Amino acid sequence: MTENIINPKSMSIIVTKGTLDWGYPPFILATTAAAMDVEVTMFFTFYGLALLKKDLNLKVSTLGNPAMEMPMGGGHMQMPNLLGALPGMTDLTSSMMKDMIKKKGVASIEELREAAILSDVRIIACQMTMDLFEYKHEEMIDGVEYGGAASYMETALKSHINLYI
């Protein structure tokens, strides 16, 4: 029955969001853990699948994100939730965030994704969601496994750390 023993150096992450700002936490945690010799599995489902597409066009929105602040003029400017409802504002806030990421030398999602693959992070795309959204395997990056909730659960039940992001 050693197959049910929890590995104290293992982590699983369910990734459900596919925006620019929500793409960073799972990849940063996964690559950091992998660098610390933690066995990592990431399960991408629903909108998180967008992070596995070959062609990324990630955006960030102020809608539903009242805590969003951007550094401006030596201070921080609160981005009103209402801004996201105005035409072009999602593109503007996305552009601002991408510029800030580049200026600060923060790795891109593409770079973090590649680092995860090179670090042997197991990446599973939810096949049910792939079918639901009519995504094709060819649209996704190389190195992705396809499976369902049972594939994730087999790993999660043995993992020491389980995260939902």
N, C-alpha and C positions, 0 to 999 in steps of 0.2 A: 504494500500500500504506500510505497514511497512517492507515488505519483501525486498524492494529495498533500504532501508536505509543503508548507509555505517556504519559499525561498526568501531569506532575509535581505537579499540584495536584488530585489525585483520590484518593478513598478509598472503599472498599466495606467493609461490615460485615455479617456473617452473625449474625443474632439468633436464638438457639435456646432461650432461657430466658424464662419469663413470670412470674416472681415479682417482688414489689416491689423487693427488693434487687438483683436482676439486671436490672431494667428501667432503672435509672439509667445505668449505664456506656455503653450504646450511644447513648442519646439525648443525654447530655452530650457525648460525643465527637463525635457527628454535628452537633449545633448549634454547638459550638465551632469545628469545622472549617469549617462553612458560613459562620460569621461571619468566618473568615479567608480567604474566597473559595476554599475547596476544594470541588470538585464531589463530593457525597456520595451514595452509594446504600446503602440498608439493605435487606437481604433477610431477611424474617421467615419462619421455618420451624419446624415442630413446636411446642413449647410457647411459643416466642417470639410466635406468632400471637396469643396472649391479650393482648398489649400493643396490638394494633390493634383490639380490640373496642370498640364504642361505650360499653358499660357495663363499666367495670373494677371488679373486686373482687379486687385483688391482695393477696397474703399473703406473709409471710416465715416461714421455719421454722428452728428450731435443728437439725433433723435434717440430717446431712451437712454441717454448718457449725460445726465445733468452734472456729473462730476468732471466733465471734459474741460480742461484748461490748456491753453497753449502759451508758451513763453513768448512775450512780446515787450519790447522796449524796456528790458530790465525787470519786468514784472510778469504776472500771469493774467491772461485775459480769459474770463469765463466764457465759454461758448454757449449761448442760450439754446435751449432745447428747440425753440421755435425756428432757429436758423435752418435746421434740417428740412423743414417743410418748404423752404424757398427754393425755386429753381436754381440749379447750379451750385448750391451750397455743399452738397455732398462731394462734388468734384473739387471744390475749393478747399474744404477741410482735409480731404484726402491728399491733395497736392501739398498743403502745409505740413501734414504729418510726414509725408515721404521726403520732403525737403529737410525737415528737422532730423529725421533718421539718417539721411545722407551726411548732413553737416556734422553730426555727432559721431559719425563713424560706426554706427550700429549696423550689424549684419542684416542683410535683407532676408525676407522669408525664403527666397530661393536658396540663399547661402546656408541658412539654418536647416532647411530641408535636406540639402545635399550633405551637410555635416551629419545629420541624423542617419542618413543612408550609409555614409562612410563609417559611422560608429556602430553599425550593425543594429540600429534600432529597428525592431520589427514593426512594419507599417501595414495595417489591415484596412482596406476600404470596405465598407458595408455593402455587400452585393444587393441586398434588398433595396437600399437607398439608391444605389446605382441604377437599378431597374426602375424604381419609382420616378426618378428625375430623368430617365432615359439618357444617362451618361454612358459613353462607350469606353472600353478599356484603353483604346488608342488615345483618348483624350488625357489620360493620366500619366504621370511620370513612371519611369521604369523603377523596379524594385518594390512594387506594391503587391501585397497579397490581397485576395478577395475572399471574403467570408461573411458569415452572419453573426448574430448575437452569440450563438454557441461557441464560435471561434474565439470571441472576446472572453466569454465567461470561463472557458477552459484555462485561460491565462490569468484572469482576474482572481479566480478562486485560489490560485497558488501564489499570488503576488502579495508582498508585504505592504506596498503602498498602492492605493487605487485612487485616481483623481478623475473628476468630471469637470471638464472645462468647456 
